[in-house]
Amino acid sequence: MAINGETAVISGQLILNRLDFSIGANMPDEASLKFPVAISIDLTASRGGS
């Protein structure tokens, strides 16, 4: 996380396994549906005021 004046920026990544949520449980393998899903998050927030 970085804060510069009135702006904060944060980023992160994680990998979810579809099988943990019972998605793809009926699939014999990953040929048609990959089980891991990469998630990336980038967020910029600015302090507002009036």
Secondary structure, 3 states (H helix, E strand, C coil): CEEECCEEEEEEEEEEEHHHHCCCCCCCCCCCCCCEEEEEEEEEEECCCC
